[in-house]
Amino acid sequence: MAHRRNERGEMCEVVKFTRSCTGCFEGGECMGLAHNYRFDSKAGCHVGAGCEECGYTGKRRQVLYIPLSQIKELNNSGAKKEK
């Protein structure tokens, strides 16, 4: 995974993933309408109808920067392993 500093100078893990476009995918409450859309197994998401927001692809690429301090905190707060 790649690392970079955020605006506060914290070292962050760069997390990238693909998700359904919020502009043209209507999953409904609890994803009840998701069956109306094609599922892209490579991207791991349903593909919307296409709109200007996603460039008419029906899906969006997301990038998140998660501070390493938060990742370490999450790892340390996990359930203790049983012997």
C-alpha positions as CSV (number, residue, x, y, z in Angstrom):
1,M,0.0,0.0,0.0
2,A,1.1,3.6,-0.6
3,H,1.6,6.2,2.0
4,R,1.4,10.0,2.0
5,R,1.0,12.9,4.4
6,N,-2.4,14.6,4.9
7,E,-3.0,18.3,5.4
8,R,-2.1,18.0,9.1
9,G,1.2,16.3,8.3
10,E,0.1,12.9,9.5
11,M,1.4,9.8,7.6
12,C,-1.6,8.1,6.0
13,E,-2.3,4.8,4.3
14,V,-3.8,5.4,0.8
15,V,-6.9,3.2,0.3
16,K,-8.5,2.9,-3.2
17,F,-11.7,1.1,-4.2
18,T,-14.5,1.2,-6.7
19,R,-18.1,1.8,-5.7
20,S,-21.5,2.3,-7.3
21,C,-22.1,5.9,-8.5
22,T,-24.3,7.9,-6.2
23,G,-25.7,9.9,-9.1
24,C,-27.2,7.0,-11.1
25,F,-27.4,4.0,-8.9
26,E,-30.5,3.7,-6.8
27,G,-30.2,0.7,-4.5
28,G,-33.2,1.6,-2.4
29,E,-33.6,1.1,1.3
30,C,-31.4,-1.8,2.5
31,M,-30.3,-2.3,-1.2
32,G,-33.7,-3.7,-2.1
33,L,-33.5,-2.4,-5.7
34,A,-29.9,-3.5,-6.3
35,H,-31.1,-6.6,-8.3
36,N,-32.1,-4.1,-11.1
37,Y,-28.5,-3.3,-11.8
38,R,-25.6,-5.4,-13.2
39,F,-23.0,-6.5,-10.7
40,D,-19.4,-5.9,-11.7
41,S,-17.5,-8.7,-10.0
42,K,-14.1,-7.3,-10.8
43,A,-15.0,-3.9,-9.3
44,G,-17.1,-5.5,-6.5
45,C,-20.1,-3.2,-7.0
46,H,-23.3,-2.7,-8.9
47,V,-23.1,-0.5,-12.0
48,G,-25.5,2.4,-12.2
49,A,-27.2,3.6,-15.4
50,G,-24.5,6.2,-16.1
51,C,-24.5,10.0,-15.6
52,E,-22.2,13.0,-15.8
53,E,-21.0,12.4,-12.2
54,C,-19.4,9.1,-13.1
55,G,-18.5,9.8,-16.8
56,Y,-21.4,7.5,-17.8
57,T,-19.6,4.4,-16.4
58,G,-22.1,3.8,-13.5
59,K,-19.3,3.5,-10.9
60,R,-16.8,5.7,-9.1
61,R,-13.2,5.3,-8.0
62,Q,-12.7,6.4,-4.4
63,V,-9.5,7.3,-2.6
64,L,-9.3,7.6,1.2
65,Y,-6.3,8.7,3.3
66,I,-6.4,7.0,6.7
67,P,-3.9,8.2,9.3
68,L,-1.6,5.3,10.4
69,S,-2.2,6.3,14.0
70,Q,-5.9,5.4,13.5
71,I,-5.0,2.1,11.9
72,K,-2.7,1.2,14.8
73,E,-5.4,2.3,17.2
74,L,-8.0,0.0,15.5
75,N,-5.6,-2.9,15.5
76,N,-4.8,-2.5,19.2
77,S,-8.5,-2.1,20.2
78,G,-9.5,-5.4,18.5
79,A,-10.8,-8.4,20.4
80,K,-8.1,-10.2,22.3
81,K,-7.1,-13.6,20.7
82,E,-8.2,-16.6,22.6
83,K,-5.6,-19.2,23.6
